[in-house]
Amino acid sequence: MSKCVQGLSSNQLQCLKEAPNHVIPAIAQLLKLVRSKFDRSFVHGHYIEPGSVLRCDGTDRGRAYNLDPHVTFFCLPYLAVCPLIISSNNQLHPPRTVMQFSYDHESTRNHDSQQTFRQFPKVQSSDYLQVFQLWMVLIKSGNSRPSATGVCDEDGM
């Protein structure tokens, strides 16, 4: 198994911790593919392309009697109202403000405080409308029912 997880970050390995052992090679391959195909940069860090879906079939080709697992990655954006989260160097995939969601290559910090949303009477002065991402891995192994596991937070990649 150590060969299949080479090149994964410690956060990615943490996401794999609760997955069944026989699916870890497929999940590791999937996360590498997600990073190479859907990881995008913006002025304050990285993000996974919203709405990304990628399926990876198992890698146990030498054992025909063993039904290979297949795993599917989903990236689902969602809105949240909370105090502004400023990305730091150790945060690879920070949440983005609504403005930053639209403008990848320029900082929108000066414009974020002018969000129309912030002008509503019951909104606290520290609250901003931000775009977060939920990363989920759906596992289908053999004849079993699909199950979701390895839900990663923003820094999981």
Rosetta constraint file for C-alpha pairs under 8 A:
AtomPair CA 1 CA 5 HARMONIC 6.82 0.50
AtomPair CA 1 CA 24 HARMONIC 7.75 0.50
AtomPair CA 1 CA 25 HARMONIC 6.84 0.50
AtomPair CA 2 CA 6 HARMONIC 6.56 0.50
AtomPair CA 4 CA 25 HARMONIC 5.42 0.50
AtomPair CA 4 CA 28 HARMONIC 6.42 0.50
AtomPair CA 4 CA 29 HARMONIC 7.30 0.50
AtomPair CA 5 CA 13 HARMONIC 7.58 0.50
AtomPair CA 5 CA 25 HARMONIC 7.16 0.50
AtomPair CA 5 CA 28 HARMONIC 5.72 0.50
AtomPair CA 5 CA 29 HARMONIC 8.00 0.50
AtomPair CA 8 CA 12 HARMONIC 5.89 0.50
AtomPair CA 8 CA 13 HARMONIC 6.55 0.50
AtomPair CA 8 CA 28 HARMONIC 7.47 0.50
AtomPair CA 8 CA 32 HARMONIC 7.40 0.50
AtomPair CA 9 CA 13 HARMONIC 6.32 0.50
AtomPair CA 9 CA 157 HARMONIC 7.09 0.50
AtomPair CA 10 CA 14 HARMONIC 6.20 0.50
AtomPair CA 11 CA 15 HARMONIC 6.43 0.50
AtomPair CA 11 CA 155 HARMONIC 6.69 0.50
AtomPair CA 11 CA 156 HARMONIC 4.91 0.50
AtomPair CA 11 CA 157 HARMONIC 6.51 0.50
AtomPair CA 12 CA 16 HARMONIC 6.54 0.50
AtomPair CA 12 CA 31 HARMONIC 7.77 0.50
AtomPair CA 12 CA 152 HARMONIC 7.98 0.50
AtomPair CA 12 CA 156 HARMONIC 5.23 0.50
AtomPair CA 12 CA 157 HARMONIC 5.57 0.50
AtomPair CA 13 CA 17 HARMONIC 6.43 0.50
AtomPair CA 14 CA 156 HARMONIC 7.89 0.50
AtomPair CA 15 CA 19 HARMONIC 7.98 0.50
AtomPair CA 15 CA 150 HARMONIC 4.94 0.50
AtomPair CA 15 CA 151 HARMONIC 6.69 0.50
AtomPair CA 15 CA 152 HARMONIC 5.78 0.50
AtomPair CA 15 CA 156 HARMONIC 6.72 0.50
AtomPair CA 16 CA 24 HARMONIC 6.63 0.50
AtomPair CA 16 CA 27 HARMONIC 7.47 0.50
AtomPair CA 16 CA 28 HARMONIC 7.85 0.50
AtomPair CA 16 CA 150 HARMONIC 5.84 0.50
AtomPair CA 17 CA 150 HARMONIC 7.70 0.50
AtomPair CA 18 CA 149 HARMONIC 7.29 0.50
AtomPair CA 18 CA 150 HARMONIC 6.58 0.50
AtomPair CA 19 CA 23 HARMONIC 6.88 0.50
AtomPair CA 19 CA 24 HARMONIC 6.49 0.50
AtomPair CA 19 CA 149 HARMONIC 6.42 0.50
AtomPair CA 19 CA 150 HARMONIC 6.37 0.50
AtomPair CA 20 CA 24 HARMONIC 6.68 0.50
AtomPair CA 22 CA 69 HARMONIC 7.91 0.50
AtomPair CA 23 CA 27 HARMONIC 6.26 0.50
AtomPair CA 23 CA 58 HARMONIC 7.28 0.50
AtomPair CA 23 CA 69 HARMONIC 6.16 0.50
AtomPair CA 23 CA 70 HARMONIC 7.91 0.50
AtomPair CA 23 CA 139 HARMONIC 7.83 0.50
AtomPair CA 23 CA 141 HARMONIC 7.66 0.50
AtomPair CA 24 CA 28 HARMONIC 5.94 0.50
AtomPair CA 25 CA 29 HARMONIC 6.20 0.50
AtomPair CA 25 CA 58 HARMONIC 7.24 0.50
AtomPair CA 25 CA 59 HARMONIC 6.78 0.50
AtomPair CA 26 CA 30 HARMONIC 6.10 0.50
AtomPair CA 26 CA 56 HARMONIC 6.54 0.50
AtomPair CA 26 CA 57 HARMONIC 6.51 0.50
AtomPair CA 26 CA 58 HARMONIC 4.84 0.50
AtomPair CA 26 CA 59 HARMONIC 6.13 0.50
AtomPair CA 26 CA 69 HARMONIC 7.21 0.50
AtomPair CA 26 CA 70 HARMONIC 6.83 0.50
AtomPair CA 26 CA 71 HARMONIC 6.68 0.50
AtomPair CA 27 CA 31 HARMONIC 6.16 0.50
AtomPair CA 27 CA 56 HARMONIC 7.74 0.50
AtomPair CA 27 CA 71 HARMONIC 6.43 0.50
AtomPair CA 27 CA 137 HARMONIC 7.90 0.50
AtomPair CA 28 CA 32 HARMONIC 6.38 0.50
AtomPair CA 29 CA 33 HARMONIC 6.30 0.50
AtomPair CA 29 CA 56 HARMONIC 7.32 0.50
AtomPair CA 30 CA 34 HARMONIC 6.13 0.50
AtomPair CA 30 CA 54 HARMONIC 7.59 0.50
AtomPair CA 30 CA 55 HARMONIC 7.20 0.50
AtomPair CA 30 CA 56 HARMONIC 5.57 0.50
AtomPair CA 30 CA 71 HARMONIC 7.37 0.50
AtomPair CA 30 CA 72 HARMONIC 7.68 0.50
AtomPair CA 30 CA 73 HARMONIC 7.32 0.50
AtomPair CA 31 CA 35 HARMONIC 6.16 0.50
AtomPair CA 31 CA 157 HARMONIC 7.54 0.50
AtomPair CA 32 CA 36 HARMONIC 6.30 0.50
AtomPair CA 33 CA 37 HARMONIC 5.97 0.50
AtomPair CA 34 CA 38 HARMONIC 5.41 0.50
AtomPair CA 34 CA 39 HARMONIC 6.86 0.50
AtomPair CA 34 CA 54 HARMONIC 7.12 0.50
AtomPair CA 34 CA 73 HARMONIC 7.80 0.50
AtomPair CA 35 CA 39 HARMONIC 4.97 0.50
AtomPair CA 35 CA 48 HARMONIC 7.84 0.50
AtomPair CA 35 CA 157 HARMONIC 7.26 0.50
AtomPair CA 38 CA 48 HARMONIC 5.38 0.50
AtomPair CA 38 CA 49 HARMONIC 5.32 0.50
AtomPair CA 38 CA 52 HARMONIC 7.02 0.50
AtomPair CA 39 CA 46 HARMONIC 6.70 0.50
AtomPair CA 39 CA 47 HARMONIC 5.83 0.50
AtomPair CA 39 CA 48 HARMONIC 4.62 0.50
AtomPair CA 39 CA 49 HARMONIC 6.47 0.50
AtomPair CA 40 CA 46 HARMONIC 5.48 0.50
AtomPair CA 40 CA 47 HARMONIC 5.38 0.50
AtomPair CA 40 CA 48 HARMONIC 5.97 0.50
AtomPair CA 40 CA 49 HARMONIC 6.66 0.50
AtomPair CA 41 CA 45 HARMONIC 5.83 0.50
AtomPair CA 41 CA 46 HARMONIC 4.19 0.50
AtomPair CA 41 CA 47 HARMONIC 6.28 0.50
AtomPair CA 41 CA 104 HARMONIC 7.43 0.50
AtomPair CA 42 CA 46 HARMONIC 5.68 0.50
AtomPair CA 42 CA 47 HARMONIC 7.50 0.50
AtomPair CA 42 CA 104 HARMONIC 4.62 0.50
AtomPair CA 42 CA 105 HARMONIC 5.48 0.50
AtomPair CA 42 CA 106 HARMONIC 7.70 0.50
AtomPair CA 43 CA 104 HARMONIC 6.32 0.50
AtomPair CA 43 CA 105 HARMONIC 5.39 0.50
AtomPair CA 43 CA 106 HARMONIC 5.90 0.50
AtomPair CA 43 CA 107 HARMONIC 6.14 0.50
AtomPair CA 44 CA 87 HARMONIC 6.48 0.50
AtomPair CA 44 CA 94 HARMONIC 7.91 0.50
AtomPair CA 44 CA 107 HARMONIC 7.56 0.50
AtomPair CA 45 CA 87 HARMONIC 7.33 0.50
AtomPair CA 45 CA 91 HARMONIC 7.60 0.50
AtomPair CA 45 CA 92 HARMONIC 5.77 0.50
AtomPair CA 45 CA 93 HARMONIC 6.03 0.50
AtomPair CA 45 CA 94 HARMONIC 6.73 0.50
AtomPair CA 46 CA 92 HARMONIC 5.86 0.50
AtomPair CA 46 CA 93 HARMONIC 4.89 0.50
AtomPair CA 46 CA 94 HARMONIC 7.21 0.50
AtomPair CA 47 CA 92 HARMONIC 7.90 0.50
AtomPair CA 47 CA 93 HARMONIC 5.14 0.50
AtomPair CA 47 CA 94 HARMONIC 7.37 0.50
AtomPair CA 48 CA 52 HARMONIC 7.40 0.50
AtomPair CA 48 CA 75 HARMONIC 7.09 0.50
AtomPair CA 48 CA 93 HARMONIC 7.83 0.50
AtomPair CA 49 CA 75 HARMONIC 7.44 0.50
AtomPair CA 50 CA 75 HARMONIC 5.85 0.50
AtomPair CA 50 CA 76 HARMONIC 6.11 0.50
AtomPair CA 50 CA 77 HARMONIC 5.80 0.50
AtomPair CA 50 CA 133 HARMONIC 7.62 0.50
AtomPair CA 51 CA 74 HARMONIC 6.96 0.50
AtomPair CA 51 CA 75 HARMONIC 5.31 0.50
AtomPair CA 51 CA 76 HARMONIC 5.51 0.50
AtomPair CA 51 CA 77 HARMONIC 7.07 0.50
AtomPair CA 52 CA 73 HARMONIC 7.62 0.50
AtomPair CA 52 CA 74 HARMONIC 5.81 0.50
AtomPair CA 52 CA 75 HARMONIC 5.19 0.50
AtomPair CA 52 CA 76 HARMONIC 7.60 0.50
AtomPair CA 53 CA 72 HARMONIC 6.92 0.50
AtomPair CA 53 CA 73 HARMONIC 5.45 0.50
AtomPair CA 53 CA 74 HARMONIC 4.71 0.50
AtomPair CA 53 CA 75 HARMONIC 6.63 0.50
AtomPair CA 54 CA 72 HARMONIC 5.53 0.50
AtomPair CA 54 CA 73 HARMONIC 5.19 0.50
AtomPair CA 54 CA 74 HARMONIC 6.93 0.50
AtomPair CA 55 CA 70 HARMONIC 7.07 0.50
AtomPair CA 55 CA 71 HARMONIC 5.71 0.50
AtomPair CA 55 CA 72 HARMONIC 4.17 0.50
AtomPair CA 55 CA 73 HARMONIC 6.34 0.50
AtomPair CA 56 CA 70 HARMONIC 5.68 0.50
AtomPair CA 56 CA 71 HARMONIC 5.42 0.50
AtomPair CA 56 CA 72 HARMONIC 6.26 0.50
AtomPair CA 57 CA 68 HARMONIC 7.01 0.50
AtomPair CA 57 CA 69 HARMONIC 6.31 0.50
AtomPair CA 57 CA 70 HARMONIC 4.20 0.50
AtomPair CA 57 CA 71 HARMONIC 6.42 0.50
AtomPair CA 58 CA 68 HARMONIC 4.85 0.50
AtomPair CA 58 CA 69 HARMONIC 4.92 0.50
AtomPair CA 58 CA 70 HARMONIC 5.26 0.50
AtomPair CA 58 CA 71 HARMONIC 7.67 0.50
AtomPair CA 59 CA 68 HARMONIC 7.00 0.50
AtomPair CA 60 CA 66 HARMONIC 7.70 0.50
AtomPair CA 60 CA 68 HARMONIC 6.14 0.50
AtomPair CA 61 CA 68 HARMONIC 7.71 0.50
AtomPair CA 66 CA 142 HARMONIC 7.77 0.50
AtomPair CA 67 CA 141 HARMONIC 7.11 0.50
AtomPair CA 67 CA 142 HARMONIC 4.87 0.50
AtomPair CA 68 CA 141 HARMONIC 6.50 0.50
AtomPair CA 68 CA 142 HARMONIC 6.39 0.50
AtomPair CA 69 CA 139 HARMONIC 7.06 0.50
AtomPair CA 69 CA 140 HARMONIC 5.56 0.50
AtomPair CA 69 CA 141 HARMONIC 4.02 0.50
AtomPair CA 69 CA 142 HARMONIC 6.10 0.50
AtomPair CA 70 CA 139 HARMONIC 6.16 0.50
AtomPair CA 70 CA 140 HARMONIC 5.38 0.50
AtomPair CA 70 CA 141 HARMONIC 6.36 0.50
AtomPair CA 71 CA 137 HARMONIC 6.49 0.50
AtomPair CA 71 CA 138 HARMONIC 5.48 0.50
AtomPair CA 71 CA 139 HARMONIC 4.57 0.50
AtomPair CA 71 CA 140 HARMONIC 6.16 0.50
AtomPair CA 72 CA 137 HARMONIC 5.51 0.50
AtomPair CA 72 CA 138 HARMONIC 5.05 0.50
AtomPair CA 72 CA 139 HARMONIC 6.65 0.50
AtomPair CA 73 CA 135 HARMONIC 7.17 0.50
AtomPair CA 73 CA 136 HARMONIC 5.77 0.50
AtomPair CA 73 CA 137 HARMONIC 4.61 0.50
AtomPair CA 73 CA 138 HARMONIC 6.48 0.50
AtomPair CA 74 CA 134 HARMONIC 7.93 0.50
AtomPair CA 74 CA 135 HARMONIC 5.78 0.50
AtomPair CA 74 CA 136 HARMONIC 5.25 0.50
AtomPair CA 74 CA 137 HARMONIC 6.44 0.50
AtomPair CA 75 CA 133 HARMONIC 6.40 0.50
AtomPair CA 75 CA 134 HARMONIC 5.74 0.50
AtomPair CA 75 CA 135 HARMONIC 4.75 0.50
AtomPair CA 75 CA 136 HARMONIC 6.65 0.50
AtomPair CA 76 CA 133 HARMONIC 5.55 0.50
AtomPair CA 76 CA 134 HARMONIC 5.12 0.50
AtomPair CA 76 CA 135 HARMONIC 6.54 0.50
AtomPair CA 77 CA 131 HARMONIC 6.42 0.50
AtomPair CA 77 CA 132 HARMONIC 5.66 0.50
AtomPair CA 77 CA 133 HARMONIC 4.37 0.50
AtomPair CA 77 CA 134 HARMONIC 6.25 0.50
AtomPair CA 78 CA 131 HARMONIC 5.67 0.50
AtomPair CA 78 CA 132 HARMONIC 5.41 0.50
AtomPair CA 78 CA 133 HARMONIC 6.13 0.50
AtomPair CA 78 CA 134 HARMONIC 7.54 0.50
AtomPair CA 79 CA 129 HARMONIC 6.70 0.50
AtomPair CA 79 CA 130 HARMONIC 5.65 0.50
AtomPair CA 79 CA 131 HARMONIC 4.75 0.50
AtomPair CA 79 CA 132 HARMONIC 6.19 0.50
AtomPair CA 80 CA 129 HARMONIC 5.88 0.50
AtomPair CA 80 CA 130 HARMONIC 5.43 0.50
AtomPair CA 80 CA 131 HARMONIC 6.46 0.50
AtomPair CA 80 CA 132 HARMONIC 7.04 0.50
AtomPair CA 81 CA 127 HARMONIC 6.02 0.50
AtomPair CA 81 CA 128 HARMONIC 5.56 0.50
AtomPair CA 81 CA 129 HARMONIC 4.76 0.50
AtomPair CA 81 CA 130 HARMONIC 6.25 0.50
AtomPair CA 82 CA 126 HARMONIC 7.46 0.50
AtomPair CA 82 CA 127 HARMONIC 4.82 0.50
AtomPair CA 82 CA 128 HARMONIC 5.65 0.50
AtomPair CA 82 CA 129 HARMONIC 6.89 0.50
AtomPair CA 82 CA 130 HARMONIC 7.42 0.50
AtomPair CA 83 CA 126 HARMONIC 5.05 0.50
AtomPair CA 83 CA 127 HARMONIC 4.45 0.50
AtomPair CA 83 CA 128 HARMONIC 5.85 0.50
AtomPair CA 84 CA 126 HARMONIC 6.93 0.50
AtomPair CA 84 CA 127 HARMONIC 6.50 0.50
AtomPair CA 84 CA 128 HARMONIC 5.75 0.50
AtomPair CA 84 CA 130 HARMONIC 7.77 0.50
AtomPair CA 85 CA 94 HARMONIC 7.71 0.50
AtomPair CA 85 CA 95 HARMONIC 7.05 0.50
AtomPair CA 86 CA 94 HARMONIC 7.82 0.50
AtomPair CA 87 CA 91 HARMONIC 6.07 0.50
AtomPair CA 87 CA 94 HARMONIC 5.61 0.50
AtomPair CA 87 CA 95 HARMONIC 7.90 0.50
AtomPair CA 91 CA 155 HARMONIC 6.12 0.50
AtomPair CA 92 CA 154 HARMONIC 7.65 0.50
AtomPair CA 92 CA 155 HARMONIC 5.66 0.50
AtomPair CA 92 CA 157 HARMONIC 7.54 0.50
AtomPair CA 93 CA 154 HARMONIC 5.32 0.50
AtomPair CA 93 CA 155 HARMONIC 5.51 0.50
AtomPair CA 93 CA 157 HARMONIC 7.67 0.50
AtomPair CA 94 CA 132 HARMONIC 7.83 0.50
AtomPair CA 94 CA 154 HARMONIC 6.27 0.50
AtomPair CA 94 CA 155 HARMONIC 7.44 0.50
AtomPair CA 95 CA 130 HARMONIC 6.49 0.50
AtomPair CA 95 CA 131 HARMONIC 5.64 0.50
AtomPair CA 95 CA 132 HARMONIC 4.82 0.50
AtomPair CA 95 CA 133 HARMONIC 7.31 0.50
AtomPair CA 95 CA 154 HARMONIC 7.46 0.50
AtomPair CA 96 CA 100 HARMONIC 5.58 0.50
AtomPair CA 96 CA 101 HARMONIC 5.89 0.50
AtomPair CA 96 CA 130 HARMONIC 5.58 0.50
AtomPair CA 96 CA 131 HARMONIC 5.21 0.50
AtomPair CA 96 CA 132 HARMONIC 6.80 0.50
AtomPair CA 97 CA 101 HARMONIC 6.13 0.50
AtomPair CA 97 CA 112 HARMONIC 6.99 0.50
AtomPair CA 97 CA 128 HARMONIC 7.27 0.50
AtomPair CA 97 CA 129 HARMONIC 6.17 0.50
AtomPair CA 97 CA 130 HARMONIC 4.20 0.50
AtomPair CA 97 CA 131 HARMONIC 5.83 0.50
AtomPair CA 98 CA 102 HARMONIC 6.88 0.50
AtomPair CA 98 CA 112 HARMONIC 7.95 0.50
AtomPair CA 98 CA 129 HARMONIC 6.29 0.50
AtomPair CA 98 CA 130 HARMONIC 5.55 0.50
AtomPair CA 98 CA 131 HARMONIC 6.21 0.50
AtomPair CA 99 CA 103 HARMONIC 6.40 0.50
AtomPair CA 99 CA 108 HARMONIC 6.33 0.50
AtomPair CA 99 CA 111 HARMONIC 7.55 0.50
AtomPair CA 99 CA 112 HARMONIC 6.50 0.50
AtomPair CA 100 CA 104 HARMONIC 6.07 0.50
AtomPair CA 100 CA 106 HARMONIC 7.95 0.50
AtomPair CA 100 CA 107 HARMONIC 7.11 0.50
AtomPair CA 100 CA 108 HARMONIC 5.83 0.50
AtomPair CA 101 CA 131 HARMONIC 7.18 0.50
AtomPair CA 103 CA 107 HARMONIC 7.70 0.50
AtomPair CA 103 CA 108 HARMONIC 7.48 0.50
AtomPair CA 108 CA 112 HARMONIC 6.00 0.50
AtomPair CA 109 CA 113 HARMONIC 7.42 0.50
AtomPair CA 111 CA 115 HARMONIC 7.23 0.50
AtomPair CA 112 CA 128 HARMONIC 7.77 0.50
AtomPair CA 113 CA 118 HARMONIC 7.50 0.50
AtomPair CA 113 CA 128 HARMONIC 7.77 0.50
AtomPair CA 114 CA 118 HARMONIC 7.12 0.50
AtomPair CA 115 CA 119 HARMONIC 7.39 0.50
AtomPair CA 115 CA 128 HARMONIC 7.66 0.50
AtomPair CA 115 CA 129 HARMONIC 7.92 0.50
AtomPair CA 116 CA 120 HARMONIC 7.61 0.50
AtomPair CA 117 CA 123 HARMONIC 7.86 0.50
AtomPair CA 117 CA 128 HARMONIC 7.75 0.50
AtomPair CA 117 CA 129 HARMONIC 7.18 0.50
AtomPair CA 118 CA 123 HARMONIC 5.97 0.50
AtomPair CA 118 CA 124 HARMONIC 7.67 0.50
AtomPair CA 118 CA 125 HARMONIC 7.19 0.50
AtomPair CA 118 CA 127 HARMONIC 7.11 0.50
AtomPair CA 118 CA 128 HARMONIC 6.71 0.50
AtomPair CA 119 CA 123 HARMONIC 7.20 0.50
AtomPair CA 123 CA 127 HARMONIC 6.61 0.50
AtomPair CA 132 CA 154 HARMONIC 7.68 0.50
AtomPair CA 133 CA 153 HARMONIC 7.93 0.50
AtomPair CA 133 CA 154 HARMONIC 6.59 0.50
AtomPair CA 134 CA 151 HARMONIC 7.67 0.50
AtomPair CA 134 CA 152 HARMONIC 7.26 0.50
AtomPair CA 134 CA 153 HARMONIC 6.83 0.50
AtomPair CA 134 CA 154 HARMONIC 7.41 0.50
AtomPair CA 135 CA 151 HARMONIC 5.87 0.50
AtomPair CA 135 CA 152 HARMONIC 5.50 0.50
AtomPair CA 135 CA 153 HARMONIC 6.85 0.50
AtomPair CA 135 CA 154 HARMONIC 7.79 0.50
AtomPair CA 136 CA 148 HARMONIC 6.95 0.50
AtomPair CA 136 CA 149 HARMONIC 7.00 0.50
AtomPair CA 136 CA 150 HARMONIC 6.54 0.50
AtomPair CA 136 CA 151 HARMONIC 4.72 0.50
AtomPair CA 136 CA 152 HARMONIC 6.64 0.50
AtomPair CA 137 CA 148 HARMONIC 5.77 0.50
AtomPair CA 137 CA 149 HARMONIC 5.78 0.50
AtomPair CA 137 CA 150 HARMONIC 5.86 0.50
AtomPair CA 137 CA 151 HARMONIC 6.41 0.50
AtomPair CA 138 CA 146 HARMONIC 6.58 0.50
AtomPair CA 138 CA 147 HARMONIC 5.72 0.50
AtomPair CA 138 CA 148 HARMONIC 4.39 0.50
AtomPair CA 138 CA 149 HARMONIC 6.43 0.50
AtomPair CA 139 CA 146 HARMONIC 5.45 0.50
AtomPair CA 139 CA 147 HARMONIC 5.29 0.50
AtomPair CA 139 CA 148 HARMONIC 5.96 0.50
AtomPair CA 139 CA 149 HARMONIC 7.15 0.50
AtomPair CA 140 CA 144 HARMONIC 6.63 0.50
AtomPair CA 140 CA 145 HARMONIC 6.44 0.50
AtomPair CA 140 CA 146 HARMONIC 4.46 0.50
AtomPair CA 140 CA 147 HARMONIC 6.64 0.50
AtomPair CA 141 CA 145 HARMONIC 7.62 0.50
AtomPair CA 141 CA 146 HARMONIC 7.24 0.50
AtomPair CA 152 CA 156 HARMONIC 5.00 0.50
AtomPair CA 152 CA 157 HARMONIC 7.94 0.50
